[in-house]
Amino acid sequence: MYAWTSDTSDWYGSSSYAFGEGGKEAREEAARRAAVAGPRAYAHRQAPNPAMIDPHKRLTSSSKNPLIVAVDVTGSMASWPFEIFDRLPLLYQTLSQYRDDLEICFAAIGDAGVDRWPLQVTGFAKGYDLEQQLNALFGEGGGGDAPESYGLFASWVEHHVETPEASRPFLIVFGDAPMHETIPSEQIERLMGDNPTGLGQRIKAAVGAGGLDALSTWRRVAERWDTWFLRRPTGRPGDEVDRQWAKAVGEQRIFHIDDEQRAVDYAMGLVARTWGHMGDFEANMRARQDESKVKSVATRIRSDGPRVLACPSCGARIPAEAFGRYTCTFCSSTLEL
C-alpha cells in the first residue's frame, strides 16, 4: 500500500523518481499527519458513513483544478474503492505537483432501484483529508440488473456541485455497465432532495412521466466537465455499453482499460497529458512498473486519450502534430506531450 511520504526509494521500478516542488508543502503536511495516525488501513465497512456521503449536500470548490472520481460499486466492482484507496497517496501526490490547488471528490454509484446506498458522495478535500473521505464509502456490491444509476449521479453533479474558479475540470467515471436511461422523479426527490419539476424548469427541459432523461443530463455535464468513462475490461469495443455511453459523453471519451491493476495509472495519465506533464508521469510510472507496462499505458493514453490543443499555462494553441517535449511559442513553457 502506498504511503503519504515523498520517499520513493522503496518503489520497485527500473528507475528512480522524485516529486517536484509543486505541492511540496501539502505532501509534507500529509506525511506528518500520516506518521501520527500510524499505518494506513482501509475500513472494510458493512455500511458507509452516512454523515459524510449523503447526496443531499451541495458542494462548492474554489479550486481551479477540482477533480471528481466516481466508481461503480455494483457486483464485481465492489472492491474498487479499496483499489483506489491503496493508490490514493500516489494519485494525489502525483497530480498535485502539477497543480497544487488540486481538490478531489469521490463518489460511489449503485442501482437506486435495489441498493440501500445507490449514490454516495464525499466532499472536496486535499492531502491527508482524502483518507477519511474515501474511507467513508462502502462498496455495496449490489445492483439488480445490467443498467446502473449513472444518470442519478450525473444529475447530482449538474445540480449539487459548483466550481466557479474552474474552466472545465476533470470528471472520471470507472464503470462497466450501461445506465438507466430515465432518472425517476421519485429517486431524484428521495435521494437528493430535489424537486424534479423545478430541475426541469432550471435546465429548460421537460420532465417526462417517469423523470429526467439520463443521456441528456450527461451531455450537459460533459459540456461543463472534462468527462471520461474508464471502462473495466468487459464486453467489446462498440457494444451496447459503448454505444450508450457514446451518446452520453461522446465516443472519444470512452477509454477501455486493458489492465485493472493500472486503472489509477490510466486516470492519472489522462490528467497529466492534458496538463502537459506526460513525460514526468512516464518517469513516475517507470519508477513503479517494468518498462513494458509503462509503454503499454503511455501508448494507450497518447492514442486514445486527450489531445492537448492548448498550452495549460497561457492557453495558446498547440499544433496538432506536436509530440514529446514541446516549448510553447508564446509563453515558453515546456510541455511533455
Secondary structure, DSSP 4 states (H G I P E B T S, - for coil): ---SSS--TT--SSS-----STTHHHHHHHHHHHHHH-S------SS--HHHH-TT--EE---SSEEEEEEE-SGGGGGHHHHHHHTHHHHHHHHHTTSTT-EEEEEEE--TTT-SSSEEE---B-TTHHHHHHHT-------SSS-B-HHHHHHHHHHHEE-TT-SS-EEEEEE-S-B-SEEEHHHHHHHH---HHHHHHHHT----SSEEEHHHHHHHHHHHSEEEEEE-S-S-TTSHHHHHHHHHH-GGGEEE-S-GGGHHHHHHHHHHHHTTBHHHHHHHHHTTS-HHHHHHHHHHHHHHS----B-TTT--B--TT--SEEE-TTT--EEE-
